[in-house]
Amino acid sequence: AGRGASCLAHLPIAGLRNDAGRMFDMLVRMLDEQGTPVLPSEFLPAAERNNLMKTIDRWIITASIEFCIEEKADLVFVRLSRHSLKDASLVDWVCQELEKRELPPGHICMQVAERDAAKHIKLAQKQVRRFRKANIPFALSHYGVDRNRMQILDMLKPSYIKIDGELMHSLSKDTTMQENVRSLVAGAEQRGILTIAERVEDANAMAVLFQLGISYMQGHYVHEPEVVLAEPPSVATTSLEAIVNS
């Protein structure tokens, strides 16, 4: 591949039960020489091979903070790779970046995929404790409902869980899955955890999610992702461009 430019996209999150305010999920993208977006699944494996994930995570965090300030967002969700669970200096660094820009910590929510948190549960617990101490919210994303998973909620105590977007294709017809989601929502509510549905594509899915008690949703039915930053900091740009050529 030729040299590409890194960028950040944002996906609005809408409230199903009440107004969500200005909430966004931040997505990293790359643009090829023709300006066409390159999906993360195409460049993140190369980034992992080149040990660039911590660098990418930190660039995304910085760019998301800048976006939050510029757009006066109430909350932005920032995806962390499993590598950042091992990064003991991350939380102090995030606090410094927030303080430098005078942004209160409650405006940025760190999110980790459930499978990564479960696989590295002790590291996840340590990192989440650091986030909580710094008043930075935490979310578990790609959360499945095929079995009872309340234990990880009790261990990590996230502020939000994002229900796996893969489930949305069959949710409106699968009554067993609907009951599983309903049980998950009830368990989350008991623990003071808010629920967000990922990858909501149509009105049918939205109607079912509302009936099941989900609080928020994101996906193309809400809004297409928009590229918002085409020129990230030079050090991160170099690293992100390098992975396209690896």
N, C-alpha and C positions, 0 to 999 in steps of 0.2 A: 504494500500500500504506500501511497505517497504521504507527504507530511500533512497532518491535520491540525485543526485548532480545537482546543478544549472549550467547553461552555457549560453553563448551568441552565437547567430548565426548571420551571415551577409548575406544580399541579395544584389548583385550588381544592380545598376540602370544604364540603358543604354540610350544613346541619340538617339532620332528618327530623329532629324533635324541637329544635330551636335554632336561632341564628348562630352560625359558627364564628361570626366575626371574620377577620382576615387571617385564615389559616392556610398554609401551603406545605406541600410535600416537595422537597428539593431533589432533583434528579440530575446526575452527571451525564453529559453527552459529549461526543466528539463529532466534528464536521470534517469530512474528507476534502480533497482539493477542490471538488465541485460544489462544496458547501452542503452536501447531503449528510444528514445525521447518521452516525454510526452507533448502533445499539451497544449498551454495556456488555452484553453477552459476547460481543465480538472483540472487545478490547480489554475487558477486565482480567480474563485468564492470562493474557500477556503481561498485564501489570503485576499479577501475582508472581509469575515466573521471574520478573525483574525486581521483586521486593519493593514495589512502588506503592503498595496499598496504603501504608501509613501516610505517605506524602500526599496521595490523592485525597484521603480522608481529611487531612488538615486543610488542604486547599478548599475542599467542599465546605468545611465548617466556616472558614474565613469568608468565602464568597457568600455563604448563606447569611452570615451576620450582616454583611454589607447590604444584601438584598432586603433583609428584615428592616434595616434602618431606612433605606431609600423608599421602600414601599409602605412604611409604617404598618408592617404586619403585626398581628397579635401573637402569632406562633408559627414557627417554621420547624418542620421535621427533617432532621439530617440523618442520612443513612451511614452507619459505621460498618466497616468490614470486621470480620472476626479478628483480624490483626490488631485492630485498635482496642480489643478487649485485653490484649497483653501489654498495651502501652501505658505504663504506670505514670508517665508524666503528662498524659493527655489532658486530664481534668484541670490541672494547674495551668496548663497552656491555654485551654479554652477560657478559663476565668480571666487570664491576663488579656486575651483578645477582646473579651466582652468589656472589661474594665477600660481598656484603651479607647474603646468606641462608646463608652458610657451606655451600654445596652444592658438592662436588667437580665439576669440569667433565666428568668421564667419565660422569656420570649423564644428560647431555642430548646427543642426537644430532641434528644439523641435516640435513634432507633436502631435496633439490632434484630436480625432475623431470628425467629424462635429456634430454628435448628442449630444456628451458631451458638446461641446462648445456652441451649440444652447440652450441646457437645462440650462446651467449655464453661460449665456452670459455676465452678469456683472462681474463675477469672471474672465471669460476668457479675457474680455477687460482689466481688471487691470493687469492680468499676462502678457498678450501680450505687454502691454505698458512697463512693466518692462523689458521684453526680448528685445524690440526694443531699449530702452535706453541703454542696455548693448551690443548692436550690435549683438545679437543672433537671427538668422533667425527663423521664425515660419511657420509651415505648418498645413493645415487642411487635415486630411485623411478620407477615406471612404466617399468621397463627392458624393452625389447623383445628378442626372440630371433630375428627373421626374417633377420638377417644377422650377420656377424662384427663384434662391437662391442668387442673387447678393447682397441682403441686408447684409447678414452676411460677405461677402467679404469687403463691405464698412465699416462695424463696426470693423472688426479685421485686415484688411489689411495684409493678410498672404503673405509670399514670394512665397509659393508653395501651390497648392491644388492637392491632390491625388484622382483621380476619382475611385469610388468604384469598387473593383474587381468583385463584384457580377454581374455587368453589362456586363462583358466581354463574358459571356456565349452566350448571344443573340445579342451582338452589331453588328456582321458582317451581320446579317439577318434583324435586326429591323431598318428600315429606319427612323422611328420617333425618336428613341433613338439616331440615328446618328445625326439628325438635332439638337436635344437637346444638344448633346456633342459639336457640331460645334458652337452653340450659346454660350455655356459656355466658350469654348476656346476663342471666340471673346471677350466676356466680361472680361475674365481674362487678355487677352492681353492689353485691354484698361487700365487696372489697374496695369499693369506691373507685373502680377502674372504668374509664370511658372506652367505648367500642367504636371502631372505624372500619367500614367495609372497603376493601381494595377493589380496584378494577371494575367498577360498576358501569355497565355498558348500555343499559336500556331502562325504560320506565317500569317494566315488569319486575326486574330485580329490585329497583328502588322501592316499589310498593310492598314487596315481600319483606325487605329489610326493615321498613317502617313498622310493619305488623309484628316483627320479631323483637322490636325494641332497640335496634341499633341506633347509636347516637349520631354518627357522622358517616359520610361516604366520600370517596374520591374515585376518579376514573374518567373515561372519555365522555360519559353521559353528563358529568358535571362540567368538564372543560377539557379541551385538548391541551397537552403540555406546551408551554411557551418558553422558547429560549430567551433568557434574560441577560446573560453575561457572555459576551463573545471573547473577551480578553482578560483572562485571569492573571494573577501575578506571574512574572516572568519565570521564576524558578519552577513553579508548578506546570506552566505551559510547556517548558522544555521536557519535563518528565512525562507529561501526558502525550506529547507528540512522539516522544521516543518509543513509547509502547506500541504505537501503530506500526512502526517499522521493524518491530522485533520478530 
